Amino acid sequence: MKVKLSLEDQILITLQYWREYRTYFHIANDWEVSESAICHTVKKVENVLINTSSG
């Protein structure tokens, strides 16, 4: 089953991962989704930020 997280939730999850040094396991438990959903979310947000040009 594919999890639908809002854009705001995806950013918040990524910030939790970066700032709090939390594992995918712990974040997944808090959000009641799978670890793989957290992993995909973090990677997706990171890729968007990397590919965003500031120029």
C-alpha atoms as an extended CHARMM CRD file, in Angstrom:
* protein
*
        55  EXT
         1         1  MET       CA              0.0000000000        0.0000000000        0.0000000000  PROA      1               0.0000000000
         2         2  LYS       CA              1.3710000000        3.3680000000       -0.9980000000  PROA      2               0.0000000000
         3         3  VAL       CA              1.3510000000        5.9940000000        1.7290000000  PROA      3               0.0000000000
         4         4  LYS       CA              0.1870000000        9.5030000000        0.8670000000  PROA      4               0.0000000000
         5         5  LEU       CA              1.9920000000       12.1110000000        2.9340000000  PROA      5               0.0000000000
         6         6  SER       CA              1.3610000000       15.7980000000        2.3770000000  PROA      6               0.0000000000
         7         7  LEU       CA              4.2360000000       17.9490000000        1.1880000000  PROA      7               0.0000000000
         8         8  GLU       CA              4.4000000000       19.5430000000        4.6320000000  PROA      8               0.0000000000
         9         9  ASP       CA              4.6140000000       16.1170000000        6.2820000000  PROA      9               0.0000000000
        10        10  GLN       CA              7.3630000000       15.0300000000        3.8970000000  PROA      10              0.0000000000
        11        11  ILE       CA              9.4340000000       18.1060000000        4.7300000000  PROA      11              0.0000000000
        12        12  LEU       CA              8.8240000000       17.6660000000        8.4540000000  PROA      12              0.0000000000
        13        13  ILE       CA              9.8990000000       14.0220000000        8.2940000000  PROA      13              0.0000000000
        14        14  THR       CA             13.0910000000       14.9880000000        6.4660000000  PROA      14              0.0000000000
        15        15  LEU       CA             13.8430000000       17.7140000000        8.9890000000  PROA      15              0.0000000000
        16        16  GLN       CA             13.3060000000       15.2650000000       11.8500000000  PROA      16              0.0000000000
        17        17  TYR       CA             15.7310000000       12.8610000000       10.2120000000  PROA      17              0.0000000000
        18        18  TRP       CA             18.3780000000       15.5500000000        9.6750000000  PROA      18              0.0000000000
        19        19  ARG       CA             18.0410000000       17.5660000000       12.8620000000  PROA      19              0.0000000000
        20        20  GLU       CA             17.2780000000       14.9370000000       15.4700000000  PROA      20              0.0000000000
        21        21  TYR       CA             19.4870000000       12.1540000000       14.0370000000  PROA      21              0.0000000000
        22        22  ARG       CA             16.5380000000        9.7880000000       14.3760000000  PROA      22              0.0000000000
        23        23  THR       CA             16.4340000000        6.4320000000       12.6460000000  PROA      23              0.0000000000
        24        24  TYR       CA             13.9290000000        5.5620000000        9.9500000000  PROA      24              0.0000000000
        25        25  PHE       CA             12.5490000000        2.9840000000       12.3840000000  PROA      25              0.0000000000
        26        26  HSD       CA             11.6880000000        5.5480000000       15.0730000000  PROA      26              0.0000000000
        27        27  ILE       CA             10.2850000000        8.1050000000       12.6480000000  PROA      27              0.0000000000
        28        28  ALA       CA              8.1980000000        5.3820000000       10.9820000000  PROA      28              0.0000000000
        29        29  ASN       CA              6.7520000000        4.3550000000       14.3400000000  PROA      29              0.0000000000
        30        30  ASP       CA              5.7780000000        7.9430000000       15.1550000000  PROA      30              0.0000000000
        31        31  TRP       CA              4.1250000000        8.4730000000       11.7580000000  PROA      31              0.0000000000
        32        32  GLU       CA              2.6490000000        4.9560000000       11.6160000000  PROA      32              0.0000000000
        33        33  VAL       CA              4.1620000000        4.1940000000        8.2130000000  PROA      33              0.0000000000
        34        34  SER       CA              6.8500000000        1.7700000000        7.0500000000  PROA      34              0.0000000000
        35        35  GLU       CA             10.5690000000        2.4140000000        7.2880000000  PROA      35              0.0000000000
        36        36  SER       CA             10.7780000000        2.1900000000        3.5000000000  PROA      36              0.0000000000
        37        37  ALA       CA              8.1770000000        4.9750000000        3.1940000000  PROA      37              0.0000000000
        38        38  ILE       CA             10.3630000000        7.1730000000        5.4000000000  PROA      38              0.0000000000
        39        39  CYS       CA             13.4750000000        6.2730000000        3.4060000000  PROA      39              0.0000000000
        40        40  HSD       CA             11.7820000000        7.0910000000        0.0830000000  PROA      40              0.0000000000
        41        41  THR       CA             10.4040000000       10.3450000000        1.4870000000  PROA      41              0.0000000000
        42        42  VAL       CA             13.7800000000       11.5540000000        2.7760000000  PROA      42              0.0000000000
        43        43  LYS       CA             15.5460000000       10.6320000000       -0.4690000000  PROA      43              0.0000000000
        44        44  LYS       CA             12.8360000000       12.3380000000       -2.5370000000  PROA      44              0.0000000000
        45        45  VAL       CA             13.0320000000       15.5910000000       -0.5610000000  PROA      45              0.0000000000
        46        46  GLU       CA             16.8450000000       15.5350000000       -0.6510000000  PROA      46              0.0000000000
        47        47  ASN       CA             16.8520000000       15.0300000000       -4.4320000000  PROA      47              0.0000000000
        48        48  VAL       CA             14.4330000000       17.9050000000       -4.9590000000  PROA      48              0.0000000000
        49        49  LEU       CA             16.6350000000       20.1890000000       -2.8640000000  PROA      49              0.0000000000
        50        50  ILE       CA             19.8100000000       19.0620000000       -4.6420000000  PROA      50              0.0000000000
        51        51  ASN       CA             18.2780000000       19.6280000000       -8.0820000000  PROA      51              0.0000000000
        52        52  THR       CA             16.7860000000       23.0190000000       -7.2520000000  PROA      52              0.0000000000
        53        53  SER       CA             18.7950000000       25.8050000000       -8.8150000000  PROA      53              0.0000000000
        54        54  SER       CA             19.2220000000       29.0730000000       -6.9300000000  PROA      54              0.0000000000
        55        55  GLY       CA             20.2560000000       30.9470000000      -10.0490000000  PROA      55              0.0000000000
